Amino acid sequence: MKKSKSEPLFHIVKRDTLVWYKAWGIRAAAIIAALIVCGIVTTVTTGLNPISVYGAFIQGAFGSGRKVWITLQNMSILLIISLALTPAFKMRFWNIGGEGQVLVGALATAACMILLGDKIPNPLLILIMTVSALAAGAVWGLIPAVFKAKWNTNETLSTLMMNYIATQLVAFFTVVWEVPKGSFTVGIINQSTNAGWLPQLFGSKYLLPIVVALVTTASMFVYLRYSKHGYEIAVVGESEKTAKYVGMKTEKIIIRTMLLSGALCGLAGLLLVGGINHTITTTINSGQGFTAVMVSWLAKFNPITMIFTSFLIIFLERGAGEVSTNFGLNQSFADILTGIILFFIIGCEFFITYKIVGKAKKAEPAGASKSIEETKTEKAEAEEKAEETAEESKAEETEEKTETAEKTE
Amino acid sequence: MKKLLSIILACLMVFSVAACSGGAGNQNSGAAAGNKVKVGFIFLHDENSTYDLNFINGAKEACDKLGVEYVLKTNIPEGQECYEAACELADAGCNIVFADSFGHEDYLIEAAKEYKNVEFCHATGTKAHTENLPNYHNAFASIYEGRYLAGVAAGMKLNEMIANGDITADEAKIGYVGAYTYAEVISGYTSFFLGARSECPTATMEVTFTGSWYDETAEKEGAIKLINNGCVLISQHADSMGAPTACENAGVPDVSYNGSTESVAPNTFIVSSRINWAPYFELIIKAVQNGEKIPTDYTGTIETGSVVLTDLGKVAPAEGTQAKMDAVKAELQAGTRKVFDTSTFTVDGATVSTYMADVDTDAAYEGDHEVISDGAFNESADGFRSAPYFDLRIDGITLLDESY
């Protein structure tokens, strides 16, 4: 066949590390492209001026002092959950059970507030709430971790299934605590006494989660980058066999890291119930355990970058709500816009890691008459090649890591 | 991190330039913006839920008629988001903030404590009469009368089926898809059943609960389960098209709620009762315009136009249904017939002569008000509260599950 002689239209080649301004240039271009596509979609489907729709996005997140505070508060909770998942992800332990770990933390908090409210002094109550929320989250993280460490079960499935157990537990207790009977609503807990409500910082009801999130971010950054634990997590993540070879107790590391991951999720649950909502519902976390997966990945597991990625997600979410309110559109329309923007942002990472090399100009004109089918097969081949290269380079990276690990030992 | 920051800033600038040049074209305004009243509405879901759609239509109708500005916020969960939405509306200059879902109540009360100059009105809530907040109000309607009338239509359909020989008199079993074992639902299915039994004395009913106000799959499955159990007519108190769709597929006649479902069930739809909220919205807007007090508990009735029935379906209803419903409606309005007449039902085989209902909402589910007088259960009556509190389990109705 003549295929073997002709060159494909383009290849996909893995890039060397891109200089930072080029990488960010690609990202900026992606955002601009996303805005243009959103604009076209908006005008075609609704006939609205896309610029005023973008304006509403800003309005939704920053339109008033209260809106700024709410944006920051929501961002903080999402950030804490993302940070909680990060050490597990770095270890290549796919903890998608954030939702459940947050919910059990929330449930433990609510249980303390309902059962112990007004019976013991408030500082003691808050202490008990904190301990039980962290412990509950930790246990929810521990169970899949033990199974993974001892019997190598698939943690993606087990953490996911733990979510459903948590949701049903919350549903069960909602029925136990509902007021009035049959309403499936717990209502605000201790509305008149405020027992167990987390304290307001400097008179602001929004500040506490923000401060907690900042402290957690800084601690997580230091923990992952400078502590021995953080280093061990990275090695286990790169290669569990390597970790074992250099004498690390991987079971212990997996369990320890998941305890931390779960406890931090529990902390988010504590803030949601004790600090913000003062109630418990099955949807109190509104899927943020899953959104946090995206936040963490988008930030490439860097806690500081996560501030920006969580901001991006919350900004889009708040903006989307405002768009549907201001223009009388269905919420789904704003979600479509958010989806388009996220698609471009996630998609552009491909162009940062890989580049597309066009066919050399000298190629014979015969190539132009090539059938589409052939091009397709060739493209697939090229992609395969690219994948191979990617794998190779990954293997190299692991080797490097191993070397360093040996050195340190 | 400087680079990151600069990029984010750059993006923000792109956005904000867009914002400036665009100028936010927000808020819907009514025909004439002469009055200074602005109303903010908070809805649990959006127009895809029949429950919320019913409120949204009422809101638009009332505001357009009176020419006041309004803002609609949809998909607001029953949590702190409701408080924040209420505060945002108050910040945006609304004089009235309204929320439509039961679970919004506590959060609306929190906002009412903070914004004393804004009127907060809440549908289906139970706490206004005990909270003692001058700017917090509850509203509901005597929808049990509408349900009763819909029940009359259902009873006539059962009679027609018996007369045609489709079923025997003993097989006249109704199925009902409810959300929770909450008083509002109990009051609803009991009044519907009493209406049906006033026409078809052998009628019985089975009720199943979905554990959600809006769960299309669960409602559909619930209806199918009831049909397989031998129910020959279905009604519902949950907000999706699940039950009507199941009925249409199975060819079982259906009485729906919150508005006509004829579009999805043209062959099986009989009638639907609903609360028309426009009269209440007009009342509160006018009250604020004229500086009058809004009632703490408002119960809309057939007279106020709050309790309405849709047009009958074109295919399913029995002959003479409209005339019979009109006659019964006249009796209800004249007071010669009462929905919860204690001589028409029994509990555990005995007539009920006294009952302490749980009217005040607290953690103890104890009765606190005597609600039976003059041979009838006084539902949503003056001096109690607007939201239903009828929770007697009367004979003839079987609950298939009670987990919710």
Interface residues (C-beta under 8 A of the other chain):
Chain A: W20 Y21 W24 R27 A28 I31 I32 L35 N49 I51 S52 V53 Y54 G55 A56 F57 I58 Q59 S64 R66 K67 I70 A171 V175 V179 P180 K181 G182 S183 F184 T185 G187 I188 Q191 I276 N277 H278 T279 T281 T283 I284 S286 I304 T305 F308 F311 G321 S324 T325 N326 F327 G328 N330 Q331
Chain B: M1 K3 L4 I7 I8 A10 C11 V14 F15 S16 A18 A19 C20 S21 G22 G23 A24 G25 N26 Q27 N28 D46 E47 N48 V71 L72 K73 T74 N75 P77 E78 G79 Q80 E84 C87 E88 D91 A92 F102 G103 E105 D106 Y107 I109 E110 T126 Y180 T181 Y182 A183 V185 I186 G211 D358 T361 D362 A363 Y365 D391 S403 Y404
